[in-house]
């Protein structure tokens, strides 16, 4: 990314996502006693994090070069197709595992919400 602040912001979101994943895996295993649910959660997290990183690269390229809109939309559709196919496979194999897959997909969303709360706290404490 060209802007150093936005690069730091995306790195903080990525680190928070990894930390959330590491903290959630033992909780899932403690409650379910089945390592397959942890693997399902990790697969959702990997898809979510890779989609986030690809989105950052593609949007940065789109904003700097003003071309590649077709590539952006095709990558988005491939990502959605992959999410759909894996969702169908997991739902047919283990219905309860689908919940952990959705939680894994939403790890980046939780990390963005946590980063927003941290930034709000910093601005209220130290001033804008």
C-alpha positions as CSV (number, residue, x, y, z in Angstrom):
1,X,0.0,0.0,0.0
2,X,1.2,3.5,-0.8
3,X,-0.1,5.1,2.4
4,X,1.9,4.0,5.4
5,X,-0.9,4.7,7.9
6,X,-3.4,2.4,6.0
7,X,-0.7,-0.3,5.8
8,X,-0.2,-0.1,9.6
9,X,-4.0,-0.3,10.0
10,X,-4.4,-3.4,7.9
11,X,-1.4,-5.0,9.7
12,X,-3.1,-4.3,13.1
13,X,-6.3,-5.9,11.8
14,X,-4.4,-8.9,10.5
15,X,-2.6,-9.3,13.9
16,X,-5.9,-9.0,15.8
17,X,-7.4,-11.6,13.5
18,X,-4.6,-14.1,14.2
19,X,-4.8,-13.5,17.9
20,X,-8.6,-14.0,17.9
21,X,-8.1,-17.2,16.0
22,X,-5.4,-18.5,18.4
23,X,-7.7,-17.6,21.4
24,X,-10.8,-19.2,19.9
25,X,-9.4,-22.6,18.8
26,X,-8.9,-23.9,22.4
27,X,-12.4,-22.6,23.4
28,X,-13.9,-24.5,20.5
29,X,-12.0,-27.7,21.4
30,X,-13.0,-27.4,25.1
31,X,-16.7,-27.1,24.3
32,X,-16.9,-29.6,21.5
33,X,-14.2,-32.1,22.3
34,X,-13.8,-32.7,18.6
35,X,-10.7,-31.5,16.7
36,X,-12.7,-31.5,13.4
37,X,-14.7,-28.5,14.5
38,X,-11.4,-26.7,15.1
39,X,-10.3,-27.6,11.6
40,X,-13.6,-26.3,10.2
41,X,-13.1,-23.0,12.1
42,X,-9.5,-22.7,10.8
43,X,-10.6,-23.3,7.2
44,X,-13.2,-20.4,7.6
45,X,-10.5,-18.2,9.1
46,X,-8.0,-19.0,6.4
47,X,-10.5,-18.1,3.7
48,X,-11.5,-14.9,5.5
49,X,-7.9,-13.8,6.1
50,X,-6.8,-14.6,2.5
51,X,-9.8,-12.8,1.2
52,X,-8.9,-9.8,3.3
53,X,-5.3,-9.7,2.1
54,X,-6.3,-10.2,-1.5
55,X,-8.9,-7.4,-1.2
56,X,-6.3,-5.0,0.1
57,X,-3.9,-5.8,-2.7
58,X,-6.6,-5.6,-5.4
59,X,-8.1,-2.4,-4.1
60,X,-4.7,-0.8,-3.8
61,X,-4.0,-1.7,-7.4
62,X,-7.4,-0.5,-8.5
63,X,-6.9,2.9,-6.8
64,X,-3.3,3.4,-8.1
65,X,-3.7,2.2,-11.7
66,X,-7.4,3.0,-12.3
67,X,-7.6,-0.3,-14.3
68,X,-8.3,-3.9,-13.4
69,X,-12.0,-3.6,-12.5
70,X,-12.8,-6.8,-14.2
71,X,-10.0,-8.5,-12.2
72,X,-11.4,-7.1,-9.0
73,X,-14.9,-8.5,-9.7
74,X,-13.6,-11.8,-10.9
75,X,-11.6,-12.3,-7.8
76,X,-14.6,-11.4,-5.7
77,X,-16.8,-13.9,-7.5
78,X,-14.2,-16.7,-7.2
79,X,-13.9,-16.0,-3.5
80,X,-17.7,-16.1,-3.1
81,X,-17.8,-19.3,-5.1
82,X,-15.2,-20.9,-2.9
83,X,-17.0,-19.9,0.3
84,X,-20.3,-21.3,-1.1
85,X,-18.7,-24.7,-2.2
86,X,-17.0,-25.2,1.2
87,X,-20.2,-24.1,3.0
88,X,-22.2,-26.8,1.1
89,X,-19.6,-29.5,1.8
90,X,-19.5,-28.6,5.5
91,X,-23.3,-28.4,5.9
92,X,-23.7,-31.9,4.3
93,X,-20.9,-33.4,6.4
94,X,-21.6,-31.9,9.8
95,X,-24.5,-29.5,10.4
96,X,-23.1,-28.2,13.7
97,X,-19.8,-27.5,12.0
98,X,-21.4,-24.9,9.8
99,X,-21.6,-22.6,12.8
100,X,-17.9,-22.8,13.4
101,X,-17.3,-22.1,9.7
102,X,-19.3,-19.0,9.9
103,X,-17.5,-17.9,13.0
104,X,-14.2,-18.5,11.2
105,X,-15.4,-16.4,8.3
106,X,-16.3,-13.5,10.6
107,X,-12.9,-13.3,12.4
108,X,-11.8,-10.4,10.3
109,X,-15.1,-8.6,11.0
110,X,-14.5,-9.1,14.7
111,X,-11.0,-7.8,14.4
112,X,-12.2,-4.7,12.6
113,X,-14.7,-4.1,15.3
114,X,-12.1,-4.5,18.0
115,X,-9.7,-2.1,16.2
116,X,-12.5,0.4,15.9
117,X,-13.2,0.2,19.6
118,X,-9.4,0.7,20.3
119,X,-9.3,3.7,18.0
120,X,-12.3,5.2,19.7
121,X,-10.8,4.7,23.1
122,X,-7.5,6.3,22.0
123,X,-9.3,9.3,20.5
124,X,-11.4,9.8,23.6
125,X,-8.5,9.4,26.0
126,X,-5.8,11.3,24.1
127,X,-7.9,13.6,22.0
128,X,-8.4,13.6,18.2
